[in-house]
């Protein structure tokens, strides 16, 4: 098969697999690995691309993935978690390494290979942690701990693997120890030197605007790739540590505004993860998996039931983490693309070493290389099982511990005016959590007296955008009195919650409601007979331009009909209030609309899920609880509401 055809097919499969996984709410890695295994039975990536090109591409891709993850690590996120993060990246790693090595030896691996596989599998990784966190949306503390562990431990695992590999090649214990210490010192020194020098240089050119905005993403990509390769040339496998340190330093420089760069890398990372899993899984045949299946399953069982819980509880002993947090982290250690890539690389390195080394070590290395053939399927079974167990099971554990939910349906409101407070109270009555973000102390105090969670801050502040605890939150509604603030806030929260779950009140400058709506119309002055055709065309063009700008800038308008801030305030001033109504077969939505023609439909709740209504929404006629802004109830004989 031609390489271009193969790569095109891999791109298509990677994109489709992640789309399907999102739709059916399972970890995308499971589908990607299945497609890779199936594809590998017919087409070998090694034969199509060649080993050298394949592993060069894998190395670059893994470096870019780690760089993207490290850019998002903010030191402010762990200002109260410094000791736990340090323990996770040091003591916990060493404990896990020792325990995984023991597990490998127990299932039949040579001790040297067990040490190597133990070093590789101390990692978790952002490629598997981040998708689970996006779906689970746990508390800020748990999210920060897992993300820091996943990203920082990846290069540590790679460095440990290099140390073990160097020691295996040397053979002699005394020489091996000296070689390992020297390798570690060089790796850390090279990583710090490259990262700090490049970070200073990048900050210099960025703050002085020496590079245009459209080249920022390309520049960072080039620097990350260059630092990875340059670092590896000086000290093999030190590049992953280099790009991780570089990303952390750049991501925490206050003078740098890298939101657009992070967005560019986020899309690139999703693409690379999909491609890598399909290609690397294609190198493992189903027969290889079957030949090592029982050994692999026993190995993974030890990892899940013993290694992770013991390493977490011992590693975090005496830290400020709570018992519930340690329990959840004990049930969260999926392995990702770094484990797959590093294992494949070292299996190949052992094969090369066995073919080139002469002398006393030649025979021993040949035996290790033969046994190393089982390493790759062992690690891929570990990835599949851990992703399945943790990805599908951690949600229930998190819910029981009260640290997350698999059905985030809560709502954040930017604003605290009367109808917002009433809506939050109504949502609370049906079990939907809400957060009111505002700077109006009086209104927030009234909301707190009603039992509503509040945050007194500007919705555009760094705290609101980056540090607000969104555990259990699924939607955002910008409802301030300023359209510009609403638009900007909606754009910021889109990165976290997704465009489908972010709304803002209809803008005053919109000439009409969003397309597809039919209930609310903006009144326009009729064109008189004296109006010239030129003026009419100009007015039409201006309306079209305003509508086009509205759709590009604004998030979706909530509620039915979609109203502006002033229109909602006018309705509240006229005496309308927010109330709940149970729609039944005896009292349907049609009956409700007939009795309350002026009502503004806000939400429906079906017992498990709250839905923000829009003018395009299909509202159930019965079987749901309707939350609406409506006139006061008037008693009617025989009526029911």
C-alpha positions in Angstrom: 0.0 0.0 0.0 1.2 3.5 -0.8 2.2 5.5 2.3 -0.1 8.4 1.4 -3.1 6.0 1.1 -2.2 4.4 4.5 -1.8 7.7 6.3 -5.0 9.1 4.8 -6.9 6.0 6.0 -5.4 6.3 9.5 -6.4 10.0 9.7 -10.0 9.2 8.7 -10.2 6.2 11.1 -8.7 8.3 14.0 -11.2 11.1 13.5 -14.2 8.8 13.2 -13.2 6.7 16.2 -13.0 9.7 18.4 -16.3 11.0 17.1 -18.1 7.7 17.7 -16.5 7.4 21.2 -17.8 10.9 22.1 -21.3 10.0 20.9 -21.6 6.7 22.9 -19.6 8.1 25.8 -16.8 5.6 26.1 -13.0 6.3 26.1 -11.9 6.8 22.5 -8.7 4.9 23.1 -10.7 1.6 23.2 -12.0 2.1 19.7 -8.7 3.4 18.4 -6.9 0.3 19.7 -9.4 -2.1 18.2 -9.2 -0.4 14.8 -5.4 -0.6 15.1 -5.4 -4.3 16.0 -7.7 -5.1 13.1 -5.8 -3.0 10.6 -2.5 -4.5 11.7 -3.7 -8.0 10.6 -3.8 -6.8 7.0 -1.3 -3.9 6.8 2.0 -3.6 8.8 2.9 0.1 9.6 6.6 -1.0 9.5 6.3 -2.2 5.9 4.4 0.8 4.7 6.4 3.5 6.5 9.6 1.9 7.4 10.8 1.5 11.0 13.1 4.5 11.1 10.5 6.9 9.7 7.8 5.4 11.9 9.6 5.8 15.2 11.0 9.2 14.3 7.4 10.3 13.7 6.3 8.7 17.0 9.0 10.4 18.9 8.1 13.8 17.6 4.4 13.3 18.1 4.8 12.1 21.7 7.0 15.2 22.4 4.3 17.5 21.0 1.6 15.8 23.0 3.6 16.3 26.2 4.4 19.9 25.3 0.7 20.6 24.8 -0.2 19.1 28.2 2.6 20.9 30.1 1.5 24.3 28.6 -1.8 23.9 30.5 -0.2 23.1 33.8 -0.6 26.2 36.0 1.4 26.5 39.3 -1.6 28.4 40.7 -3.7 25.3 40.4 -1.5 23.5 43.0 -0.7 26.3 45.4 -2.5 24.3 48.1 -1.4 21.0 46.7 2.4 21.4 46.4 3.4 18.6 48.6 1.0 16.0 47.2 2.1 16.8 43.6 5.8 16.5 44.6 5.0 13.2 46.3 3.1 11.9 43.2 6.1 12.7 41.0 8.7 11.2 43.3 7.8 8.9 46.2 4.8 7.4 44.4 6.7 6.9 41.3 9.5 4.9 43.1 7.0 2.8 45.0 5.0 2.1 41.8 8.3 1.2 40.0 9.3 -1.3 42.6 5.8 -2.9 42.8 5.4 -3.1 39.0 8.9 -4.7 38.7 7.8 -7.3 41.2 4.6 -7.9 39.3 6.5 -8.4 36.1 8.9 -10.8 37.7 6.0 -12.8 39.2 4.3 -13.3 35.8 7.5 -14.7 34.3 9.6 -11.8 32.9 13.3 -11.6 33.4 14.2 -9.3 36.2 16.0 -6.9 33.9 12.9 -6.7 31.6 10.7 -6.4 34.7 12.7 -3.4 35.8 12.4 -1.9 32.3 8.6 -2.5 32.1 8.2 -1.2 35.6 9.9 2.1 34.7 7.7 2.4 31.6 4.4 1.7 33.3 4.8 4.2 36.2 3.3 6.7 33.7 -0.4 7.5 33.3 -0.5 10.3 30.7 -2.6 13.2 29.5 -3.8 11.3 26.5 -6.0 9.1 28.7 -6.4 11.3 31.8 -7.7 14.4 30.0 -10.6 12.8 28.1 -11.8 11.1 31.2 -11.6 14.3 33.2 -13.5 16.2 30.4 -16.3 13.6 30.7 -16.2 13.3 34.5 -15.5 16.9 35.4 -14.3 16.3 39.0 -13.4 18.8 41.7 -10.6 21.2 40.9 -8.2 19.6 43.4 -8.6 16.1 42.0 -8.4 17.4 38.4 -5.2 19.3 39.2 -3.6 16.3 41.0 -4.3 13.8 38.2 -3.3 16.2 35.4 0.0 17.1 37.0 0.8 13.5 37.7 -0.2 12.4 34.2 2.0 15.0 32.4 5.0 15.3 34.7 5.5 11.6 35.3 5.5 10.7 31.6 9.0 12.1 31.0 10.1 10.7 34.4 9.1 7.2 33.2 10.9 7.6 30.0 14.1 8.8 31.8 13.8 5.8 34.2 13.5 3.5 31.2 16.6 5.0 29.7 18.5 4.4 33.0 17.4 0.8 33.2 18.2 0.2 29.5 21.7 1.7 29.9 22.3 -0.5 33.0 21.1 -3.6 31.1 23.5 -2.9 28.2 26.4 -2.5 30.7 25.6 -5.6 32.7 28.1 -5.2 35.5 26.4 -3.9 38.7 29.1 -1.4 39.7 29.4 0.0 36.2 25.7 0.0 35.7 25.1 2.1 38.8 27.7 4.7 37.7 26.3 4.8 34.2 22.8 5.3 35.5 23.8 8.2 37.8 25.7 9.8 35.0 22.8 9.4 32.5 20.4 10.9 35.0 22.6 13.9 35.7 23.1 14.6 32.0 19.4 14.2 31.2 18.3 16.6 33.9 21.1 19.1 33.0 20.3 19.0 29.3 16.6 19.4 29.9 17.0 22.4 32.2 19.5 24.1 29.9 17.4 23.7 26.8 14.1 24.6 28.5 15.2 27.7 30.3 17.2 29.2 27.4 14.4 28.6 24.9 11.8 29.9 27.3 13.7 33.1 27.8 14.2 33.5 24.1 10.6 32.8 23.3 9.3 35.3 25.9 11.7 37.9 24.6 10.3 37.7 21.0 6.7 37.3 22.1 6.4 40.3 24.5 8.1 42.5 21.9 5.7 41.4 19.2 8.6 40.3 16.9 6.5 37.5 15.6 3.0 38.0 14.1 0.1 36.3 15.8 -0.6 33.9 12.9 2.9 32.4 13.3 2.7 31.9 17.1 1.5 28.3 16.9 4.0 27.4 14.2 6.8 29.0 16.1 6.0 27.1 19.3 5.7 23.8 17.3 9.1 24.4 15.8 10.7 25.2 19.1 9.2 22.1 20.8 10.3 19.8 18.0 13.7 21.4 17.8 14.3 21.2 21.6 13.1 17.5 21.6 15.5 16.5 18.8 18.4 18.6 20.0 18.1 17.3 23.6 17.9 13.7 22.3 21.0 14.2 20.2 23.0 15.2 23.3 21.4 12.6 25.7 19.0 9.9 24.3 15.4 10.1 25.5 16.0 13.4 27.5 13.8 15.3 25.0 10.5 14.4 26.7 11.7 15.9 29.9 13.0 19.0 28.0 9.6 19.7 26.3 7.7 19.1 29.5 9.9 21.6 31.5 9.7 24.1 28.6 5.9 23.9 28.5 5.6 24.4 32.3 7.9 27.4 32.2 6.1 29.0 29.3 2.7 28.3 30.6 3.4 30.1 33.8 4.9 33.3 32.5 2.5 36.1 33.3 3.6 38.3 30.4 2.7 35.6 27.8 -0.8 35.3 26.6 -0.9 31.8 25.0 -4.6 31.0 24.8 -4.6 30.9 21.0 -1.4 28.7 21.1 -3.0 26.3 23.5 -6.1 26.1 21.4 -4.0 25.3 18.3 -2.1 22.6 20.3 -5.3 21.1 21.7 -6.6 20.3 18.3 -3.3 19.0 17.2 -3.0 16.8 20.2 -6.4 15.2 19.6 -5.3 14.4 16.0 -1.9 13.0 17.0 -3.3 10.8 19.7 -5.7 9.2 17.3 -3.1 8.6 14.7 -0.5 7.2 17.1 -2.8 4.7 18.7 -4.0 3.3 15.4 -0.5 3.0 14.0 1.2 1.6 17.1 -1.6 -0.9 17.7 -1.2 -2.0 14.1 2.2 -3.3 15.0 0.7 -5.8 17.4 -1.0 -8.8 15.8 -4.0 -10.5 17.5 -1.9 -13.7 17.7 0.7 -11.9 19.8 -2.0 -10.7 22.1 -3.5 -14.1 22.5 -0.1 -15.8 23.1 0.5 -13.5 26.1 -3.1 -12.8 27.1 -3.2 -14.7 30.4 0.1 -13.5 31.6 -0.9 -9.9 30.7 -4.3 -10.2 32.4 -2.6 -11.5 35.6 -0.1 -8.6 35.4 -2.8 -6.0 34.9 -4.8 -7.4 37.8 -1.9 -6.9 40.1 -1.4 -3.3 38.8 -5.1 -2.4 39.4 -5.7 -4.2 42.7 -2.3 -3.8 44.4 0.2 -1.5 42.8 -2.0 1.6 42.3 -3.7 1.6 45.7 -0.5 0.8 47.7 1.6 3.4 45.8 -1.0 6.1 46.3 -1.7 5.5 50.0 1.9 5.2 50.9 3.1 8.0 48.6 0.5 10.5 49.8 0.6 9.4 53.5 0.8 12.5 55.7 -0.2 15.0 53.0 -3.2 17.3 52.9 -5.1 15.1 50.6 -8.4 13.7 52.0 -9.3 10.1 52.3 -11.9 10.4 49.5 -9.3 12.0 47.2 -6.9 9.2 47.8 -9.6 6.6 47.3 -10.5 8.2 43.9 -6.9 8.5 42.8 -6.3 4.8 43.8 -8.9 4.0 41.1 -7.5 6.1 38.4 -4.3 5.1 36.6 -4.9 4.4 32.9 -1.9 4.0 30.7 -1.6 6.0 27.4 0.4 6.7 24.3 3.8 7.3 26.1 3.8 3.8 27.5 2.9 2.4 24.1 5.5 4.4 22.3 8.4 4.0 24.7 7.8 0.2 25.0 7.9 -0.1 21.2 11.1 1.9 21.0 12.9 0.0 23.7 11.8 -3.4 22.3 13.4 -2.3 19.0 16.5 -1.0 20.7 17.0 -4.3 22.5 16.7 -6.1 19.2 19.3 -3.8 17.6 21.7 -4.1 20.6 21.5 -7.9 20.5 22.5 -7.8 16.8 25.4 -5.3 17.3 26.9 -6.0 20.7 29.8 -8.5 20.9 31.5 -10.2 23.8 30.2 -11.5 27.0 26.9 -9.5 26.8 25.9 -10.7 23.3 24.3 -14.0 24.3 22.5 -12.4 27.3 21.2 -9.6 25.2 20.0 -12.0 22.6 17.9 -13.8 25.2 16.5 -10.5 26.5 15.6 -9.4 23.0 13.7 -12.7 22.4 11.8 -12.2 25.7 11.2 -8.6 24.9 8.9 -9.6 22.1 6.3 -10.2 24.8 6.7 -6.6 26.2 4.8 -4.8 23.5 1.6 -7.0 23.6 1.8 -7.0 27.4 1.8 -3.2 27.5 -1.0 -2.9 24.9 -3.2 -5.3 26.9 -2.4 -3.1 30.0 -3.5 0.0 28.1 -6.8 -1.6 26.9 -7.7 -3.1 30.3 -6.7 -0.1 32.4 -8.5 2.4 30.1 -11.6 0.2 30.1 -11.6 -0.4 33.9 -10.7 3.1 34.9 -12.5 5.0 32.1 -15.8 3.1 32.5 -15.7 2.5 36.3 -14.2 5.6 37.8 -17.4 7.7 37.3 -19.4 5.6 39.7 -16.6 5.7 42.3 -16.3 9.5 41.9 -20.1 9.9 42.3 -20.2 7.8 45.4 -17.3 9.8 46.9 -19.1 13.0 46.0 -16.1 14.3 44.0 -17.6 14.2 40.5 -20.6 13.2 38.5 -21.0 11.3 35.2 -24.0 13.5 34.4 -22.9 17.1 34.9 -26.1 19.0 34.6 -25.4 22.0 36.9 -25.6 25.6 35.6 -23.3 28.6 36.0 -25.1 32.0 35.7 -23.1 35.2 35.1 -25.5 37.6 36.9 -27.6 37.6 40.0 -30.7 39.6 39.2 -34.1 38.6 40.5 -35.1 36.2 37.8 -31.6 34.5 37.9 -31.9 34.0 41.6 -35.4 32.6 41.2 -34.3 30.3 38.4 -31.4 29.0 40.5 -33.8 28.3 43.4 -36.2 26.5 41.0 -33.4 24.4 39.6 -32.3 23.6 43.2 -35.8 22.2 43.9 -35.3 19.6 41.2 -31.8 18.7 42.3 -29.7 20.7 39.8 -26.7 22.5 41.3 -26.1 26.1 40.3 -23.5 28.8 40.7 -24.2 32.6 40.6 -21.2 34.7 39.6 -21.6 38.4 40.2 -20.0 41.4 42.0 -23.3 42.6 43.5 -22.9 41.9 47.2 -26.6 42.6 48.1 -28.0 40.3 45.4 -25.6 37.5 46.2 -26.5 37.7 49.8 -30.1 37.3 49.0 -29.2 34.2 46.8 -27.1 32.7 49.6 -30.0 33.1 52.0 -32.1 31.0 49.6 -29.4 28.3 49.7 -27.8 29.1 46.3 -24.0 28.8 45.8 -22.5 32.1 44.8 -19.1 33.5 43.8 -18.4 37.2 44.2 -16.0 38.0 41.4 -16.0 39.4 37.8 -17.0 36.7 35.4 -14.0 37.7 33.2 -11.5 37.5 36.1 -8.7 34.9 36.0 -10.3 33.2 39.0 -13.7 32.8 37.3 -12.2 31.5 34.1 -9.5 29.3 35.4 -10.1 28.4 39.0 -13.9 28.2 39.4 -14.7 24.7 40.7 -17.0 23.3 37.9 -17.6 19.9 39.4 -21.1 18.8 38.4 -21.5 21.8 36.1 -22.7 21.2 32.5 -23.9 24.6 31.2 -23.1 28.3 31.3 -25.5 31.2 30.8 -24.1 34.7 30.5 -26.9 37.0 31.8 -25.2 40.2 32.7 -26.4 43.6 31.6 -23.5 44.1 29.2 -23.5 42.3 25.8 -19.8 42.5 25.4 -19.1 40.9 28.8 -21.6 38.1 27.9 -20.0 37.4 24.6 -16.5 37.3 26.0 -17.5 35.2 29.0 -19.3 32.7 26.7 -16.3 32.4 24.5 -14.1 31.6 27.5 -16.4 29.0 28.9 -16.8 27.3 25.5 -13.3 25.9 26.0 -14.3 24.1 29.1 -18.0 23.2 28.6 -18.3 23.1 24.8 -20.2 25.3 22.4 -23.4 23.3 22.7 -23.7 24.0 26.4 -22.8 27.7 26.5 -25.4 30.5 26.1 -25.8 34.2 26.4 -28.8 36.5 26.5 -29.8 37.8 23.1 -27.8 40.9 22.2 -29.4 44.3 21.9 -27.6 44.8 18.6 -29.1 41.7 17.0 -31.7 42.6 14.3 -33.5 39.4 14.9 -33.4 36.1 16.8 -31.1 33.3 15.9 -32.0 31.4 12.7 -34.8 28.9 13.1 -36.7 30.8 15.7 -40.1 32.0 15.1 -41.6 33.4 18.2 -39.8 36.5 19.0 -39.4 39.3 16.5 -37.7 42.7 16.8 -40.1 45.4 15.8 -38.9 47.5 12.8 -40.1 50.8 11.5 -42.1 50.4 8.3 -40.6 51.8 5.2 -42.7 54.7 3.9 -43.5 55.4 0.3 -41.1 58.3 0.5 -38.2 56.1 1.3 -35.8 55.7 -1.5 -34.8 52.4 -2.9 -31.2 53.2 -2.1 -32.0 53.8 1.6 -34.1 50.5 1.6 -31.2 48.5 0.2 -28.8 50.1 2.7 -31.0 49.3 5.6 -31.3 45.7 4.4 -27.6 45.4 4.0 -27.0 46.8 7.5 -29.5 44.4 9.0 -27.7 41.5 7.2 -24.3 42.6 8.4 -25.6 43.0 12.0 -27.1 39.5 11.9 -23.9 38.0 10.4 -21.8 39.7 13.1 -24.2 38.5 15.8 -24.0 34.9 14.7 -20.2 35.0 14.5 -19.6 36.7 17.9 -22.4 35.5 20.1 -23.1 32.2 21.7 -26.6 30.6 21.4 -29.4 32.6 22.8 -31.2 30.7 25.6 -34.9 30.5 26.4 -38.1 30.5 24.4 -38.6 33.2 23.3 -35.0 34.5 23.3 -35.0 37.8 25.1 -32.5 40.6 25.8 -31.5 41.6 29.3 -33.9 44.6 29.2 -36.8 42.6 28.0 -36.4 40.1 30.8 -36.1 42.9 33.3 -39.3 44.4 32.0 -41.2 41.2 32.4 -39.9 40.8 36.0 -41.0 44.4 36.7 -44.5 43.6 35.4 -44.9 41.0 38.1 -43.7 37.8 36.3 -41.8 35.3 38.4 -40.0 32.0 37.9 -42.0 28.9 38.8 -42.1 25.1 38.3 -44.9 23.3 36.6 -45.2 19.6 36.1 -46.4 18.7 32.6 -48.6 15.6 32.5 -51.0 14.0 30.0 -53.8 15.9 31.7 -52.0 19.2 31.7 -49.7 19.3 28.7 -47.4 22.0 27.3 -50.2 23.1 25.0 -52.5 23.6 28.0 -49.7 25.6 29.7 -49.1 27.9 26.7 -52.8 28.5 26.3 -53.0 29.6 30.0 -49.7 31.5 29.9 -49.2 32.9 26.4 -46.6 35.4 27.6 -44.5 32.9 29.6 -40.8 32.6 28.8 -39.8 28.9 28.9 -36.4 28.5 30.6 -35.6 24.9 31.4 -37.1 21.4 31.4 -36.1 18.6 33.8 -37.0 15.0 33.0 -35.9 13.6 36.4 -32.3 13.1 35.5 -31.3 15.9 33.2 -31.9 19.6 33.0 -32.1 21.1 29.5 -31.7 24.8 28.6 -34.5 25.6 26.2 -33.9 27.6 23.1 -36.2 28.7 20.3 -35.0 25.6 18.3 -35.7 23.2 21.1 -38.3 20.5 20.9 -40.1 20.6 24.2 -41.9 17.5 25.5 -45.6 17.9 25.8 -45.7 15.9 29.1 -43.6 13.9 31.5 -41.2 16.8 32.4 -41.0 19.6 34.9 -41.1 23.0 33.2 -39.3 26.0 34.6 -40.6 29.2 33.2 -40.9 33.0 33.8 -44.6 33.5 33.9 -47.3 35.8 35.3 -48.7 35.0 38.8 -51.1 32.1 38.9 -54.7 32.9 38.8 -57.0 30.4 40.4 -59.4 28.8 37.9 -62.2 26.4 38.6 -61.2 22.9 37.5 -57.8 24.1 36.3 -54.7 22.3 37.3 -51.1 23.6 37.2 
